[in-house]
Amino acid sequence: MTDLSAFPITRKWPARHPERIQLYSLPTPNGVKVSIMLEETGLPYEPHRVAFDKQDQVSPEFLSLNPNNKIPAIIDPQGPGGQPLALFESGAILVYLADKTGRFVPQDPAGRYHALQWVMFQMGGIGPMFGQLGFFHKFAGKDYEDKRPRDRYAAESRRLLGVLDRQLEGKAWIMGDDYGIADIATFPWVRTLVDFYGAGELVGMADFANVTRVLAAFLARPAVQKGLAIPAAPQS
C-alpha cells in the first residue's frame, strides 16, 4: 500500500487511491493542461478540486505542495527511483509526464528542445498576455475608463496569435504531424481567449485561420473533451 502521509496536503484532500497520481487542480486553462495530458497518456490519477471560492489555494495544506499558491500541482507516488515526487507549474508537469511515459515529446534531442521552446512560448507569452487581456476585457478591468491597458494586451495577444498562426502553416500541429505537449500547453488558452473571455473579435481571431483550424482539431480529441471538465464541479 502506497503511503502518502508524509505530504500534508493529503490531510485536506485524502487520497482514496494513493497508488495513483494525485492531481490538485481546477478546470482553468493551466489546470486542464495536466488533466488533458493525464487523459492522453492513460496514466491512472485521482483528481482533487482546489476551490478558489473557499480559498483552498492559500490553505497551509496546499501551500505545503505549492508555495506559490497556484494550480495545478501533482504528487506522483511512483516518481524517479520509485520515490514519490511532488511537482507544481503546469509546464514542468507536462514535461515530467511526457518523460515518464515517453510520449507527446520528440525523443531526439533537437526535436525535444524545439518542442520545449514552444511550451516556453506559451508559458512566458500566451498564458500571461491572454490572462491579462481577460482581466481587462471580461473581469474587473473592463470597468476602467482608460482602455489603454486593454488595448496593449489585445495588441500583444494578436501578435502572439500571428506567431502561432505562421508556425501552424502547412502543419497539423505546432511541431508538425505529431501532436504533443506544445499543443496541450497552448490550445486551452486559445479556447479560453475566445470562448470564456469573449475576446475573439477584439483580437481579430478570424484572421488566424491556422489557429482556428488546429483549435477545432484539438477540441475534437476525446481526451481533451474529458480533461476540460476535470476536476468536476461538485453536485448541487
N, CA and C of each residue as an Amber inpcrd file, in Angstrom:
protein
   708
   0.8400000  -1.1940000   0.0000000   0.0000000   0.0000000   0.0000000
   0.8820000   1.2540000   0.0000000   0.6700000   2.1240000  -0.9640000
   1.4360000   3.3580000  -1.0490000   1.0560000   4.2870000   0.1040000
   2.0470000   4.8770000   0.7210000   1.8270000   5.7680000   1.8490000
   2.2120000   7.1950000   1.4490000   1.2240000   8.0760000   1.4110000
   1.4650000   9.4790000   1.0850000   1.2820000  10.3850000   2.2970000
   1.2850000   9.8070000   3.4870000   1.0070000  10.5820000   4.6970000
   2.0780000  11.6240000   5.0040000   3.2560000  11.4820000   4.3910000
   4.3060000  12.4780000   4.6120000   3.9770000  13.8020000   3.9360000
   2.9820000  13.8330000   3.0610000   2.5910000  15.0510000   2.3660000
   1.3970000  15.6820000   3.0820000   1.5750000  16.8470000   3.7050000
   0.4790000  17.4680000   4.4670000  -0.7860000  17.7100000   3.6500000
  -0.6440000  17.8690000   2.3370000  -1.8180000  18.1540000   1.5110000
  -2.8440000  17.0280000   1.5810000  -2.3860000  15.7970000   1.8570000
  -3.3190000  14.6650000   1.9010000  -4.2120000  14.6970000   3.1380000
  -3.9180000  15.5700000   4.0890000  -4.8100000  15.7090000   5.2440000
  -6.0760000  16.4590000   4.8600000  -5.9310000  17.3950000   3.9450000
  -7.1010000  18.1600000   3.4730000  -7.8060000  17.4410000   2.3310000
  -7.0280000  16.8040000   1.4830000  -7.5750000  16.0450000   0.3610000
  -7.0740000  14.6010000   0.4730000  -7.7270000  13.7760000   1.2760000
  -7.2510000  12.3920000   1.4500000  -7.2370000  11.6370000   0.1220000
  -6.2300000  10.8030000  -0.0330000  -6.0930000  10.0000000  -1.2560000
  -6.8510000   8.6890000  -1.0770000  -7.8950000   8.5030000  -1.8420000
  -8.6080000   7.2240000  -1.8260000  -7.8310000   6.1600000  -2.5960000
  -7.0370000   6.6290000  -3.5590000  -6.2220000   5.7250000  -4.3760000
  -4.7790000   6.2330000  -4.3530000  -4.0740000   6.0270000  -3.2590000
  -2.7300000   6.5990000  -3.1280000  -1.7110000   6.0390000  -4.1020000
  -2.0480000   4.9510000  -4.7650000  -1.1350000   4.3950000  -5.7640000
  -1.2090000   5.1580000  -7.0900000  -2.1890000   6.0430000  -7.2260000
  -2.3630000   6.8230000  -8.4520000  -1.7350000   8.2130000  -8.2990000
  -1.4650000   8.8650000  -9.4300000  -1.0360000  10.2580000  -9.4060000
  -2.1490000  11.0980000  -8.7920000  -1.7970000  11.9180000  -7.8380000
  -2.7470000  12.8170000  -7.1940000  -2.6770000  14.1790000  -7.8910000
  -3.8090000  14.6370000  -8.4130000  -3.8950000  15.8960000  -9.1350000
  -4.7070000  16.8930000  -8.3200000  -4.1350000  18.0560000  -8.0830000
  -4.8010000  19.1300000  -7.3460000  -4.9840000  20.2820000  -8.3270000
  -6.2500000  20.5750000  -8.6600000  -6.4410000  21.4350000  -9.8200000
  -7.8380000  22.0270000  -9.8570000  -8.0940000  22.7630000 -10.9190000
  -9.3980000  23.2870000 -11.3230000  -9.4040000  23.3120000 -12.8520000
 -10.5870000  23.2920000 -13.4780000 -10.6150000  23.3580000 -14.9420000
 -10.4280000  24.7780000 -15.4730000  -9.2420000  25.3320000 -15.2050000
  -8.7950000  26.6000000 -15.7880000  -7.8550000  26.2660000 -16.9530000
  -7.4330000  27.2540000 -17.7390000  -6.5130000  26.9270000 -18.8430000
  -5.2460000  26.2210000 -18.3830000  -4.6640000  26.6460000 -17.2680000
  -3.4690000  25.9590000 -16.7760000  -3.8150000  24.6060000 -16.1620000
  -4.9180000  24.5510000 -15.4480000  -5.2900000  23.2980000 -14.8110000
  -5.5700000  22.1820000 -15.7950000  -6.3010000  22.4930000 -16.8720000
  -6.6890000  21.4260000 -17.7940000  -5.5310000  20.9310000 -18.6450000
  -4.4480000  21.6890000 -18.7200000  -3.2750000  21.1470000 -19.4140000
  -2.9150000  19.7770000 -18.8400000  -2.9120000  19.6860000 -17.5160000
  -2.4520000  18.4550000 -16.8600000  -3.5190000  17.3750000 -16.9200000
  -4.7860000  17.7220000 -16.7010000  -5.8230000  16.6910000 -16.8000000
  -5.9150000  16.1500000 -18.2200000  -5.7480000  17.0040000 -19.2310000
  -5.7380000  16.5280000 -20.6200000  -4.5430000  15.6090000 -20.8470000
  -3.3760000  16.0080000 -20.3710000  -2.1850000  15.1670000 -20.5440000
  -2.3670000  13.8200000 -19.8620000  -2.9370000  13.8040000 -18.6850000
  -3.1730000  12.5410000 -17.9910000  -4.1680000  11.6740000 -18.7600000
  -5.1960000  12.2940000 -19.3030000  -6.1500000  11.5320000 -20.1110000
  -5.4940000  11.0100000 -21.3870000  -4.6650000  11.8160000 -22.0130000
  -3.9970000  11.3920000 -23.2470000  -3.0410000  10.2230000 -22.9890000
  -2.3350000  10.2500000 -21.8820000  -1.3610000   9.1920000 -21.5990000
  -1.9970000   7.9410000 -21.0220000  -3.1820000   8.0870000 -20.4290000
  -3.8150000   6.9490000 -19.7810000  -3.2450000   6.6120000 -18.4140000
  -2.4030000   7.4890000 -17.8570000  -1.8730000   7.2500000 -16.5160000
  -3.0120000   7.3200000 -15.4950000  -3.0620000   6.3740000 -14.5550000
  -4.1030000   6.4380000 -13.5210000  -3.8820000   7.6530000 -12.6120000
  -4.9580000   8.3750000 -12.3350000  -4.8210000   9.5390000 -11.4700000
  -6.1030000   9.7640000 -10.6920000  -5.9590000  10.5150000  -9.6210000
  -7.0810000  10.8640000  -8.7590000  -7.1420000  12.3930000  -8.6500000
  -8.2160000  13.0140000  -9.1750000  -8.2820000  14.4760000  -9.1400000
  -8.8870000  15.0010000  -7.8430000  -8.3720000  16.1320000  -7.3900000
  -8.8890000  16.8310000  -6.2180000  -9.1540000  18.2790000  -6.6140000
 -10.3350000  18.7650000  -6.2730000 -10.7210000  20.1310000  -6.6470000
 -10.2090000  21.1300000  -5.6090000  -9.4350000  22.0900000  -6.0600000
  -8.9170000  23.1630000  -5.2120000  -9.8480000  24.3590000  -5.4210000
 -10.7630000  24.5610000  -4.5050000 -11.8360000  25.5440000  -4.6820000
 -11.3480000  26.9460000  -4.3550000 -11.2700000  27.7790000  -5.3660000
 -10.8260000  29.1570000  -5.1490000 -11.8340000  29.9380000  -4.3120000
 -13.1380000  29.6210000  -4.4530000 -14.1420000  30.3570000  -3.6890000
 -14.0600000  30.0620000  -2.1940000 -13.3740000  28.9780000  -1.8550000
 -13.1420000  28.6420000  -0.4460000 -11.7090000  28.9610000  -0.0110000
 -10.9550000  29.5850000  -0.9070000  -9.5650000  29.9620000  -0.6230000
  -8.6830000  28.7380000  -0.3340000  -9.0270000  27.6190000  -0.9640000
  -8.2270000  26.3960000  -0.7840000  -6.7780000  26.6080000  -1.1850000
  -6.5640000  27.4690000  -2.1810000  -5.2150000  27.6240000  -2.7360000
  -4.2500000  28.3010000  -1.7680000  -4.7620000  28.9470000  -0.7250000
  -3.8840000  29.5710000   0.2660000  -3.9380000  28.8400000   1.6040000
  -4.5270000  27.6580000   1.6150000  -4.5420000  26.8590000   2.8400000
  -3.1400000  26.3290000   3.1100000  -2.7860000  26.1100000   4.3780000
  -1.4560000  25.5690000   4.6830000  -1.1800000  24.2490000   3.9680000
  -2.2110000  23.4330000   3.8170000  -2.0140000  22.1330000   3.1730000
  -1.6240000  22.2990000   1.7080000  -2.3320000  23.1980000   1.0010000
  -1.9740000  23.3840000  -0.4050000  -0.6140000  24.0590000  -0.5410000
  -0.3450000  25.0380000   0.3030000   0.9410000  25.7250000   0.2410000
   2.1110000  24.8010000   0.5440000   1.8440000  23.7260000   1.2590000
   2.9150000  22.7530000   1.5150000   3.3530000  22.0620000   0.2390000
   2.4690000  22.0410000  -0.7710000   2.7980000  21.4190000  -2.0590000
   3.2620000  22.4630000  -3.0650000   2.5830000  23.6050000  -3.0860000
   2.9760000  24.6920000  -3.9750000   3.0050000  26.0000000  -3.1950000
   4.1800000  26.4660000  -2.8030000   4.2740000  27.7160000  -2.0450000
   3.8300000  28.9380000  -2.8360000   3.6510000  28.7910000  -4.1450000
   3.1930000  29.8820000  -4.9950000   1.6780000  29.9340000  -5.1090000
   0.9800000  29.0810000  -4.3830000  -0.4880000  29.0130000  -4.2830000
  -1.2270000  29.0530000  -5.6340000  -0.6690000  28.3440000  -6.6300000
  -1.3180000  28.2520000  -7.9350000  -1.5770000  26.7850000  -8.2750000
  -2.6760000  26.5560000  -8.9940000  -2.9130000  25.2140000  -9.5360000
  -2.3670000  25.1890000 -10.9610000  -2.0490000  23.9790000 -11.4570000
  -2.1800000  22.6660000 -10.8550000  -0.9100000  22.2520000 -10.1170000
  -1.0410000  21.1780000  -9.3380000   0.0960000  20.5260000  -8.7130000
  -0.2050000  19.0390000  -8.6520000   0.8400000  18.2380000  -8.5700000
   0.6450000  16.7810000  -8.5130000   1.5620000  16.1680000  -7.4700000
   1.1840000  14.9710000  -7.0350000   2.0940000  14.0450000  -6.3690000
   2.0690000  12.7560000  -7.1690000   3.2040000  12.3250000  -7.6410000
   3.3170000  11.0300000  -8.3150000   3.9200000  10.0480000  -7.3180000
   3.1460000   9.0540000  -6.8640000   3.6910000   8.1110000  -5.8860000
   4.8190000   7.2580000  -6.4360000   4.9000000   7.1680000  -7.7660000
   5.9590000   6.4090000  -8.4190000   6.8070000   7.3550000  -9.2530000
   7.5000000   8.2500000  -8.5670000   8.3770000   9.1990000  -9.2380000
   9.7230000   8.5840000  -9.5600000  10.7090000   9.3960000  -9.8720000
  12.0470000   8.8760000 -10.1920000  12.5930000   8.0100000  -9.0670000
  13.1490000   6.8690000  -9.4490000  13.6840000   5.9480000  -8.4590000
  12.6310000   5.2690000  -7.6240000  11.3680000   5.3430000  -8.0680000
  10.2880000   4.7170000  -7.3280000   9.8500000   5.4810000  -6.0950000
  10.3540000   6.7080000  -5.9290000  10.0140000   7.5240000  -4.7700000
   8.9530000   8.5570000  -5.1410000   8.0760000   8.9340000  -4.2010000
   7.0600000   9.9430000  -4.5050000   7.6910000  11.2650000  -4.9220000
   7.0640000  11.9140000  -5.8930000   7.5360000  13.2040000  -6.3950000
   6.3950000  14.2030000  -6.3600000   6.6070000  15.3340000  -5.7020000
   5.6560000  16.4420000  -5.7120000   6.1380000  17.4770000  -6.7160000
   5.2030000  18.0360000  -7.4890000   5.5970000  18.9400000  -8.5630000
   4.4940000  19.9640000  -8.7970000   4.9040000  21.2250000  -9.0020000
   3.9580000  22.2580000  -9.4210000   4.4860000  22.9490000 -10.6610000
   3.6960000  23.8630000 -11.2230000   3.8900000  24.5470000 -12.5080000
   3.4800000  23.6290000 -13.6690000   2.4460000  24.0760000 -14.3860000
   1.8500000  23.2230000 -15.4130000   2.8510000  22.8130000 -16.4900000
   3.7310000  23.7190000 -16.8990000   4.7100000  23.3630000 -17.9220000
   5.6640000  22.2980000 -17.4540000   6.1460000  22.4290000 -16.2140000
   7.0510000  21.4280000 -15.6580000   6.3570000  20.0690000 -15.5550000
   5.0750000  20.0790000 -15.1720000   4.3360000  18.8200000 -15.0460000
   4.1590000  18.1650000 -16.4130000   3.8630000  18.9580000 -17.4450000
   3.7370000  18.3930000 -18.7890000   5.0280000  17.7220000 -19.2300000
   6.1530000  18.3830000 -19.0080000   7.4400000  17.8040000 -19.3910000
   7.6990000  16.5270000 -18.6040000   7.4100000  16.5640000 -17.3270000
   7.6230000  15.3780000 -16.4870000   6.7840000  14.1940000 -16.9770000
   5.5030000  14.4320000 -17.2420000   4.6370000  13.3370000 -17.6770000
   5.0330000  12.8210000 -19.0540000   5.4890000  13.7240000 -19.9230000
   5.9760000  13.2880000 -21.2400000   7.2060000  12.4060000 -21.0820000
   8.1120000  12.8000000 -20.2050000   9.3160000  11.9960000 -19.9810000
   8.9810000  10.6730000 -19.3000000   8.0360000  10.6970000 -18.3920000
   7.6530000   9.4820000 -17.6640000   7.0950000   8.4260000 -18.6050000
   6.3010000   8.8730000 -19.5810000   5.6390000   7.9410000 -20.4850000
   6.3650000   7.7540000 -21.8100000   7.3080000   8.6600000 -22.1200000
   7.9580000   8.6110000 -23.4220000   7.0310000   8.9810000 -24.5560000
   6.0360000   9.8290000 -24.2610000   5.0270000  10.1910000 -25.2630000
   4.8360000  11.7040000 -25.3050000   4.3990000  12.1800000 -26.4500000
   3.9970000  13.5730000 -26.6640000   5.1510000  14.5690000 -26.6020000
   6.3680000  14.0880000 -26.7100000   7.5310000  14.9520000 -26.8840000
   8.5190000  14.1770000 -27.7370000   9.1680000  14.8290000 -28.7110000
  10.1260000  14.1040000 -29.5540000  11.2220000  13.4590000 -28.7150000
  11.6630000  12.3060000 -29.1430000  12.6970000  11.5850000 -28.4080000
  14.1030000  11.9860000 -28.8400000  14.2490000  12.5760000 -30.0390000
  15.5750000  13.0400000 -30.4280000  15.8400000  14.3770000 -29.7480000
  17.0810000  14.6210000 -29.3110000  17.3730000  15.8240000 -28.5210000
  16.9830000  17.1300000 -29.2070000  17.2670000  17.2640000 -30.4900000
  16.9320000  18.5180000 -31.1730000  15.4260000  18.7350000 -31.2040000
  14.6870000  17.6900000 -31.5510000  13.2300000  17.7960000 -31.5810000
  12.6450000  18.1080000 -30.2180000  13.2360000  17.5070000 -29.1970000
  12.7790000  17.7620000 -27.8270000  12.9230000  19.2520000 -27.4820000
  14.0770000  19.8140000 -27.7710000  14.2890000  21.2190000 -27.4310000
  13.4120000  22.1330000 -28.2660000  13.1490000  21.7560000 -29.5080000
  12.2440000  22.5560000 -30.3200000  10.8320000  22.5350000 -29.7320000
  10.3980000  21.3820000 -29.2270000   9.0920000  21.3030000 -28.5770000
   9.0700000  22.1300000 -27.2990000  10.1370000  22.0430000 -26.5210000
  10.1850000  22.7850000 -25.2600000  10.1640000  24.2910000 -25.4920000
  10.7490000  24.7490000 -26.5970000  10.7240000  26.1950000 -26.8340000
   9.2900000  26.6790000 -27.0450000   8.4470000  25.8380000 -27.6580000
   7.0530000  26.2390000 -27.8600000   6.2470000  26.1220000 -26.5760000
   6.6060000  25.1920000 -25.7080000   5.9870000  25.1710000 -24.3770000
   6.3420000  26.4570000 -23.6260000   7.6190000  26.8680000 -23.6930000
   8.0390000  28.1030000 -23.0250000   7.3720000  29.3290000 -23.6560000
   7.1370000  29.2920000 -24.9670000   6.4170000  30.3640000 -25.6550000
   5.0250000  30.5300000 -25.0530000   4.3820000  29.4210000 -24.7760000
   3.0700000  29.5040000 -24.1320000   3.1800000  30.0060000 -22.7000000
   4.1150000  29.4400000 -21.9460000   4.2300000  29.7760000 -20.5250000
   4.6100000  31.2490000 -20.3280000   5.5060000  31.7560000 -21.1570000
   6.0040000  33.1130000 -20.9740000   5.2470000  34.1690000 -21.7420000
   4.4920000  33.7630000 -22.7730000   3.8250000  34.7260000 -23.6240000
   2.3180000  34.5640000 -23.6520000   1.8570000  33.4760000 -24.2560000
   0.4210000  33.3060000 -24.4750000  -0.3570000  33.3040000 -23.1620000
   0.0740000  32.5450000 -22.1800000  -0.6580000  32.4820000 -20.9260000
  -0.7610000  33.8290000 -20.2210000   0.3700000  34.4720000 -19.9170000
   0.2980000  35.7660000 -19.2260000  -0.4320000  36.8490000 -20.0160000
  -0.2010000  36.9390000 -21.3100000  -0.8280000  38.0040000 -22.0960000
  -2.3290000  37.7730000 -22.2670000  -2.7250000  36.5430000 -22.5800000
  -4.1480000  36.2550000 -22.7070000  -4.8450000  36.4600000 -21.3680000
  -4.1860000  36.0700000 -20.2780000  -4.7760000  36.2480000 -18.9590000
  -4.9940000  37.7070000 -18.6080000  -4.0240000  38.5590000 -18.9240000
  -4.1860000  39.9880000 -18.6720000  -5.3000000  40.5750000 -19.5460000
  -5.3720000  40.1260000 -20.7880000  -6.4480000  40.5990000 -21.6500000
  -7.7970000  40.2020000 -21.0700000  -7.8950000  38.9750000 -20.5410000
  -9.1370000  38.5400000 -19.9180000  -9.5450000  39.4420000 -18.7630000
  -8.5740000  39.8540000 -17.9560000  -8.8770000  40.7440000 -16.8300000
  -9.4380000  42.0740000 -17.3150000  -8.7990000  42.6550000 -18.3250000
  -9.2020000  43.9910000 -18.7750000 -10.4050000  43.9650000 -19.7160000
 -10.7420000  42.8020000 -20.2640000 -11.8700000  42.7160000 -21.1950000
 -13.1240000  42.1430000 -20.5390000 -12.9620000  41.1700000 -19.6270000
 -14.1180000  40.4650000 -19.0680000 -14.3480000  40.7390000 -17.5880000
 -13.2730000  40.8660000 -16.8240000 -13.4100000  40.9470000 -15.3730000
 -13.3460000  42.3970000 -14.8890000 -12.8070000  42.6410000 -13.7100000
 -12.8930000  43.9620000 -13.0910000 -12.3250000  45.0640000 -13.9740000
 -11.2810000  44.7560000 -14.7230000 -10.6480000  45.7720000 -15.5460000
 -11.5310000  46.3310000 -16.6400000 -12.6060000  45.6130000 -16.9750000
 -13.4770000  46.0860000 -18.0580000 -14.1540000  47.4060000 -17.7080000
 -14.2310000  47.7260000 -16.4020000 -14.8880000  48.9560000 -15.9730000
 -13.9570000  50.1610000 -15.9570000 -12.6690000  49.9390000 -16.2510000
 -11.7320000  51.0600000 -16.2900000 -12.0390000  51.9420000 -17.5070000
 -12.1240000  53.2170000 -17.2850000 -12.3880000  54.1220000 -18.4010000
 -11.2110000  54.1730000 -19.3680000 -10.0130000  54.0890000 -18.8380000
  -8.8100000  54.1250000 -19.6720000  -8.6320000  52.7630000 -20.3290000
  -8.8040000  52.6990000 -21.6340000  -8.7400000  51.4240000 -22.3620000
  -7.3380000  51.0990000 -22.8670000  -6.3590000  51.9340000 -22.5230000
  -5.0050000  51.6600000 -22.9930000  -4.4500000  50.3320000 -22.4780000
  -4.6640000  49.9540000 -21.2030000  -4.1730000  48.6370000 -20.7690000
  -4.8050000  47.4950000 -21.5620000  -6.1320000  47.5480000 -21.7450000
  -6.7940000  46.5040000 -22.5350000  -6.2440000  46.4490000 -23.9470000
  -6.0830000  47.6100000 -24.5700000  -5.6290000  47.6390000 -25.9560000
  -4.1800000  47.1660000 -26.0780000  -3.3760000  47.4300000 -25.0470000
  -1.9890000  46.9560000 -25.0730000  -1.9470000  45.4340000 -25.0610000
  -2.7660000  44.8080000 -24.1970000  -2.7710000  43.3470000 -24.1280000
  -3.4720000  42.7310000 -25.3410000  -4.4570000  43.4200000 -25.8900000
  -5.0990000  42.9300000 -27.1100000  -4.0980000  42.9100000 -28.2620000
  -3.3050000  43.9720000 -28.3820000  -2.3140000  44.0360000 -29.4620000
  -1.2530000  42.9620000 -29.2960000  -0.8020000  42.7410000 -28.0690000
   0.2170000  41.7130000 -27.8440000  -0.3650000  40.3140000 -28.0550000
  -1.6100000  40.1020000 -27.6560000  -2.2530000  38.8090000 -27.9010000
  -2.3990000  38.5560000 -29.3920000  -2.7560000  39.5820000 -30.1270000
  -2.8620000  39.4400000 -31.5840000  -1.5010000  39.1130000 -32.1850000
  -0.4560000  39.7610000 -31.7110000   0.8850000  39.4810000 -32.2300000
   1.2640000  38.0240000 -31.9730000   0.9880000  37.5400000 -30.7520000
   1.3100000  36.1560000 -30.4090000   0.5090000  35.1730000 -31.2550000
  -0.7480000  35.4810000 -31.5020000  -1.5520000  34.6280000 -32.3770000
  -0.9690000  34.5880000 -33.7840000  -0.4160000  35.7070000 -34.2370000
   0.2290000  35.7230000 -35.5440000   1.4500000  34.8260000 -35.5940000
   2.2460000  34.8410000 -34.5210000   3.4070000  33.9430000 -34.4430000
   2.9510000  32.4980000 -34.5090000   1.9210000  32.1730000 -33.7290000
   1.4060000  30.8060000 -33.7040000   0.8180000  30.4190000 -35.0560000
   0.0940000  31.3270000 -35.6740000  -0.5350000  31.0260000 -36.9480000
   0.5140000  30.7140000 -38.0180000   1.5920000  31.4650000 -38.0230000
   2.6630000  31.2060000 -39.0020000   3.3490000  29.8660000 -38.7260000
   3.5120000  29.5180000 -37.4610000   4.1180000  28.2290000 -37.1290000
   3.2410000  27.0700000 -37.5980000   1.9310000  27.2720000 -37.5880000
   0.9970000  26.2050000 -37.9540000   0.7500000  26.1020000 -39.4550000
   1.2790000  27.0130000 -40.2240000   1.0570000  26.9830000 -41.6720000
   1.5540000  25.6580000 -42.2560000   0.6510000  24.9330000 -42.9130000
   1.0090000  23.6640000 -43.5370000   1.2690000  22.5380000 -42.5600000
   0.9160000  22.7100000 -41.2920000   1.1750000  21.6870000 -40.2770000
  -0.1270000  21.2570000 -39.6230000  -0.1600000  20.0060000 -39.1720000
  -1.3120000  19.5140000 -38.4180000  -1.2940000  20.0430000 -36.9960000
  -0.0760000  20.1410000 -36.4330000   0.1000000  20.5770000 -35.0510000
   1.3190000  21.4920000 -34.9660000   1.5810000  22.0230000 -33.7950000
   2.6600000  23.0000000 -33.6680000   3.9900000  22.4360000 -34.1380000
   4.2610000  21.1750000 -33.8080000   5.5340000  20.5610000 -34.1690000
   5.5060000  19.8360000 -35.5060000   4.3870000  19.8910000 -36.2060000
   4.3000000  19.2090000 -37.4970000   3.1840000  18.1940000 -37.4870000
   3.5140000  16.9470000 -37.8510000   2.4980000  15.9020000 -37.9140000
   2.1340000  15.3490000 -36.5430000   3.0130000  15.5260000 -35.5630000
   2.8330000  14.8760000 -34.2620000   2.2780000  15.8370000 -33.2210000
   1.1760000  15.4180000 -32.6360000   0.5450000  16.1340000 -31.5250000
   1.4040000  15.9620000 -30.2780000   1.5150000  17.0170000 -29.4590000
   2.3770000  16.8740000 -28.2870000   2.1320000  17.9350000 -27.2320000
   3.0830000  18.0360000 -26.3140000   2.8890000  18.9100000 -25.1580000
   2.8220000  20.3890000 -25.5400000   3.3980000  20.7860000 -26.6490000
   3.2640000  22.1760000 -27.0720000   1.8080000  22.5070000 -27.3760000
   1.1000000  21.5800000 -28.0120000  -0.3200000  21.7680000 -28.3060000
  -1.1520000  21.7230000 -27.0240000  -0.8340000  20.7800000 -26.1440000
  -1.5810000  20.6410000 -24.8920000  -1.3970000  21.8750000 -24.0160000
  -0.2270000  22.4920000 -24.0790000   0.0140000  23.7160000 -23.3130000
  -0.7310000  24.9070000 -23.9060000  -0.8040000  24.9860000 -25.2170000
  -1.2350000  26.2000000 -25.8930000  -2.7340000  26.3140000 -26.1020000
  -3.3730000  25.2570000 -26.5740000  -4.7380000  25.4250000 -27.0610000
  -5.8080000  25.5750000 -25.9790000  -5.5930000  25.1240000 -24.7450000
  -6.5500000  25.5230000 -23.7130000  -6.6290000  27.0350000 -23.5320000
  -5.5000000  27.7230000 -23.7130000  -5.5020000  29.1790000 -23.5950000
  -6.1860000  29.8350000 -24.7900000  -5.9980000  29.2900000 -25.9880000
  -6.6780000  29.8480000 -27.1640000  -8.1870000  29.6770000 -27.0070000
  -8.5930000  28.5060000 -26.5530000 -10.0210000  28.2620000 -26.2990000
 -10.5800000  29.2590000 -25.3000000  -9.8590000  29.4980000 -24.2220000
 -10.3250000  30.4170000 -23.1890000 -10.4190000  31.8400000 -23.7120000
  -9.4440000  32.2430000 -24.5080000  -9.4540000  33.5870000 -25.0800000
 -10.7420000  33.8460000 -25.8510000 -11.1630000  32.8580000 -26.6260000
 -12.3250000  33.0240000 -27.4920000 -13.6240000  32.7550000 -26.7460000
 -13.7140000  31.5970000 -26.0870000 -14.9900000  31.1450000 -25.5380000
 -15.3030000  31.7370000 -24.1730000 -14.3010000  31.8620000 -23.3060000
 -14.5600000  32.3310000 -21.9470000 -14.3700000  33.8390000 -21.8200000
 -13.2640000  34.3500000 -22.3400000 -13.0340000  35.7880000 -22.2770000
 -13.8550000  36.5580000 -23.3120000 -14.3250000  35.8640000 -24.3470000
 -15.1160000  36.5210000 -25.3760000 -14.3410000  37.5810000 -26.1370000
 -13.0370000  37.3340000 -26.3310000 -12.1650000  38.3400000 -26.9440000
 -11.7970000  38.0110000 -28.3840000 -12.4990000  37.0670000 -28.9940000
 -12.1590000  36.6800000 -30.3570000 -12.2360000  37.8320000 -31.3320000
 -13.3040000  38.6060000 -31.2720000 -13.4490000  39.7440000 -32.1840000
 -12.4170000  40.8180000 -31.8750000 -12.1440000  41.0420000 -30.5980000
 -11.1950000  42.0760000 -30.1930000  -9.8020000  41.8210000 -30.7630000
  -9.3830000  40.5540000 -30.7900000  -8.0380000  40.2350000 -31.2870000
  -8.0370000  39.8740000 -32.7720000  -9.2100000  39.8870000 -33.4030000
  -9.2710000  39.5510000 -34.8250000  -9.0170000  38.0850000 -35.0920000
  -9.6670000  37.2210000 -34.3180000  -9.4170000  35.7830000 -34.4400000
  -9.6990000  35.2600000 -35.8490000 -10.6220000  35.8890000 -36.5360000
 -10.9610000  35.4370000 -37.8860000  -9.7830000  35.5340000 -38.8470000
  -8.7660000  36.3130000 -38.4870000  -7.5930000  36.4540000 -39.3480000
  -6.6010000  35.3070000 -39.1940000  -6.8170000  34.4480000 -38.2110000
  -5.8460000  33.3990000 -37.9060000  -6.4530000  32.0320000 -38.2190000
  -6.5230000  31.7460000 -39.5180000  -7.2050000  30.5330000 -39.9830000
  -6.5130000  29.2670000 -39.4780000  -5.1880000  29.2710000 -39.4170000
  -4.4830000  28.0690000 -38.9800000  -4.7300000  27.8010000 -37.4970000
  -4.7310000  28.8510000 -36.6860000  -5.0110000  28.6820000 -35.2610000
  -6.4220000  28.1460000 -35.0680000  -7.3730000  28.6990000 -35.8020000
  -8.7680000  28.2560000 -35.6910000  -8.9100000  26.7990000 -36.1040000
  -8.2440000  26.4280000 -37.1750000  -8.2930000  25.0410000 -37.6630000
  -7.7390000  24.0630000 -36.6390000  -6.5900000  24.3660000 -36.0760000
  -5.9620000  23.4300000 -35.1440000  -6.6890000  23.4250000 -33.8030000
  -7.2340000  24.5630000 -33.3950000  -8.0500000  24.5740000 -32.1800000
  -9.2290000  23.6140000 -32.3200000  -9.8860000  23.6090000 -33.4730000
 -11.0170000  22.6980000 -33.6900000 -10.5620000  21.2450000 -33.6130000
  -9.4000000  20.9350000 -34.1920000  -8.8790000  19.5670000 -34.1310000
  -8.5380000  19.1800000 -32.6950000  -7.9840000  20.1150000 -31.9560000
  -7.6540000  19.8730000 -30.5450000  -8.9160000  19.5640000 -29.7490000
  -9.9410000  20.3860000 -29.8880000 -11.1680000  20.2070000 -29.1130000
 -11.9380000  18.9570000 -29.5110000 -11.6500000  18.3920000 -30.6780000
 -12.3280000  17.1760000 -31.1240000 -11.7410000  15.9120000 -30.5010000
 -10.5810000  16.0120000 -29.8700000  -9.9440000  14.8370000 -29.2920000
 -10.7080000  14.3860000 -28.0460000 -11.0430000  13.0900000 -27.9250000
 -11.7950000  12.6150000 -26.7560000 -11.1050000  12.9120000 -25.4270000
  -9.7810000  12.7650000 -25.3690000  -9.0690000  13.0300000 -24.1190000
  -9.1570000  14.5050000 -23.7400000  -9.1700000  15.3830000 -24.7290000
  -9.3140000  16.8130000 -24.4650000 -10.7090000  17.1000000 -23.9250000
 -11.7200000  16.5280000 -24.5640000 -13.0850000  16.7600000 -24.1200000
 -13.2890000  16.3320000 -22.6720000 -12.6940000  15.2180000 -22.2970000
 -12.8270000  14.7540000 -20.9140000 -11.9900000  15.6150000 -19.9710000
 -10.7490000  15.8930000 -20.3640000  -9.8520000  16.6390000 -19.4870000
 -10.3090000  18.0480000 -19.2020000 -11.0680000  18.6500000 -20.1040000
 -11.5340000  20.0210000 -19.9170000 -12.4990000  20.1640000 -18.7410000
 -13.0800000  19.0780000 -18.2740000 -14.0700000  19.1430000 -17.1970000
 -13.5380000  18.5600000 -15.8830000 -12.2260000  18.4060000 -15.7600000
 -11.6390000  17.7780000 -14.5670000 -10.7540000  18.7900000 -13.8520000
 -10.8900000  18.8790000 -12.5150000 -11.8450000  18.1920000 -11.6320000
 -13.2660000  18.7190000 -11.8210000 -14.2120000  17.8330000 -11.7190000
 -15.6060000  18.2000000 -11.9540000 -16.1280000  19.0950000 -10.8340000
 -17.0960000  19.9170000 -11.1840000 -17.7540000  20.7550000 -10.1840000
 -18.5620000  19.8660000  -9.2390000 -18.6850000  20.2500000  -7.9710000
 -19.4610000  19.4370000  -7.0290000 -20.9320000  19.4070000  -7.4200000
 -21.5970000  18.3030000  -7.0750000 -23.0290000  18.1760000  -7.3470000
 -23.8080000  19.1490000  -6.4770000 -24.7330000  19.8640000  -7.0970000
 -25.5460000  20.8330000  -6.3270000 -26.7560000  20.1580000  -5.7160000
